[in-house]
Structure formats: C-alpha cells, structure tokens
Amino acid sequence: MNKALATILPAGLVAGILDITDALVFYGLRGIAPIRILQSIASGLLGRAAYQGGVGTAALGLLLHFVIAFGATIVFYLAALKLEFLRRYPVLSGLLYGGAVYLFMNYIVVPLSAVPKPRAAGTPVTLVNGVLAVVLLVGLTISLLVNRGLSRR
C-alpha cells in the first residue's frame, strides 16, 4: 500500500469512528435512535425524504459521514506535506484544524445542503458537544495520526 494511503486510511477511519460514536452516544442518551441520527446525515443529500428511507438512507448517512471524515483527512494530509507548522505543532494544528472543520461544515456545507432547517436552535450543551467532538475527535485525531504517518516516511 502506498504511504499516503497507509496514513490517510487509518486517520480517516479512526476520526470517523470517534465522531459517529460521539453522535450516537450523545443523541442516544437524549432518546434519538441511531437510525435517525444516520438519516439526518443523509438528509444533507436527500432532504426530508431521508427520514422515510429506513435502513437504506441510514446506510447512506454512514457512508456520507465517512466520505466527509476521509475528505477532512485528505485535506489535512496534503496541507501537512506543504506547511511545516502542521507537522511541528501537531496538537495545536489539530485543534485549529478541528475548529476550521467545524466552521466549514456548519457555516458552508450544511447551509448549502438539503438538510431541513431546524425548528429551534440547539441547546448550549449540543453546541459545546458539537464543537468539542469535531475539534478533539476529528481535528486532533487527524493531525496526530497524519503526523505519525508522515514521520514514518
């Protein structure tokens, strides 16, 4: 396997698993079924119809979740090849990257998607969980694992 793939695959997979686990546990404790959480991801492509699609749209949501996780990993990997700062300060760069991913997803991707507009704003607890999950579980994980892979080159 080529070295880029050997770095990107585990980093994207781990970040994706951690992030979806957070969502399933956090929202599951609030009474939301896993299928509904995954369908909400698919609603970015399908709109409200995602909630009528059963297991099929839940599977699509899971697939889309990992496409996003791998996309974020590829972007960081390519940036880390060019920007020494990302390699020199992996914790700081991971936290900053996670913040950038959160902002990009919530202020560009989601508004441009077919996700149904929420009836009410999320609570402060859901906001804090959302930010921390992406910053710590996605950004930091990707940075640490990509930097580990790059140091083995």
Backbone hydrogen bonds, N-H to C=O, Kabsch-Sander energy under -0.5 kcal/mol:
donor,donor_aa,acceptor,acceptor_aa,energy
6,A,2,N,-2.4
7,T,3,K,-1.0
7,T,4,A,-0.6
8,I,4,A,-3.0
9,L,5,L,-2.5
11,A,7,T,-1.5
12,G,8,I,-2.9
13,L,9,L,-2.3
14,V,10,P,-2.7
15,A,11,A,-2.4
16,G,12,G,-2.4
17,I,13,L,-2.6
18,L,14,V,-2.8
19,D,15,A,-2.4
20,I,16,G,-2.5
21,T,17,I,-2.3
22,D,18,L,-2.2
23,A,19,D,-2.1
24,L,20,I,-2.8
25,V,21,T,-2.6
26,F,22,D,-3.3
27,Y,23,A,-2.4
28,G,24,L,-1.3
29,L,25,V,-2.4
30,R,27,Y,-0.7
31,G,28,G,-1.9
32,I,27,Y,-2.4
33,A,31,G,-0.6
36,R,33,A,-0.6
37,I,33,A,-1.7
38,L,34,P,-2.4
39,Q,35,I,-2.3
40,S,36,R,-1.9
41,I,37,I,-1.1
42,A,38,L,-1.8
43,S,39,Q,-1.6
44,G,41,I,-1.7
45,L,42,A,-1.8
46,L,42,A,-2.5
47,G,43,S,-2.0
49,A,46,L,-1.0
50,A,47,G,-1.9
51,Y,48,R,-1.6
52,Q,49,A,-1.6
53,G,50,A,-1.0
56,G,53,G,-0.9
57,T,53,G,-0.7
58,A,54,G,-1.5
59,A,55,V,-2.8
60,L,56,G,-1.9
61,G,57,T,-2.3
62,L,58,A,-2.3
63,L,59,A,-2.5
64,L,60,L,-2.9
65,H,61,G,-2.4
66,F,62,L,-2.0
67,V,63,L,-2.2
68,I,64,L,-2.4
69,A,65,H,-2.2
70,F,66,F,-2.8
71,G,67,V,-2.4
72,A,68,I,-2.7
73,T,69,A,-1.8
74,I,70,F,-2.7
75,V,71,G,-2.3
76,F,72,A,-2.1
77,Y,73,T,-2.8
78,L,74,I,-2.7
79,A,75,V,-2.3
80,A,76,F,-3.0
81,L,77,Y,-1.4
82,K,78,L,-0.8
82,K,79,A,-0.8
83,L,79,A,-3.0
84,E,82,K,-0.7
86,L,83,L,-1.0
87,R,83,L,-0.7
87,R,84,E,-0.9
88,R,84,E,-2.9
89,Y,85,F,-2.3
93,S,89,Y,-3.0
94,G,90,P,-1.9
95,L,91,V,-2.3
96,L,92,L,-2.5
97,Y,93,S,-2.6
98,G,94,G,-2.6
99,G,95,L,-1.9
100,A,96,L,-2.3
101,V,97,Y,-2.8
102,Y,98,G,-2.5
103,L,99,G,-2.4
104,F,100,A,-2.7
105,M,101,V,-2.9
106,N,102,Y,-2.6
107,Y,103,L,-2.4
108,I,104,F,-1.5
109,V,104,F,-2.3
110,V,105,M,-3.1
112,L,108,I,-1.4
113,S,109,V,-0.9
113,S,110,V,-1.1
114,A,44,G,-2.7
127,L,123,T,-2.2
128,V,124,P,-2.7
129,N,125,V,-2.5
130,G,126,T,-2.5
131,V,127,L,-2.6
132,L,128,V,-2.8
133,A,129,N,-2.7
134,V,130,G,-1.8
135,V,131,V,-2.9
136,L,132,L,-2.9
137,L,132,L,-0.7
137,L,133,A,-1.6
138,V,133,A,-1.0
138,V,134,V,-0.6
139,G,134,V,-3.1
140,L,135,V,-2.1
141,T,136,L,-0.8
142,I,138,V,-2.8
143,S,139,G,-2.5
144,L,140,L,-2.7
145,L,141,T,-2.6
146,V,142,I,-2.9
147,N,143,S,-2.6
148,R,144,L,-1.9
149,G,145,L,-2.2
150,L,146,V,-2.8
151,S,147,N,-2.0
152,R,148,R,-0.7
152,R,149,G,-0.7
153,R,150,L,-1.4
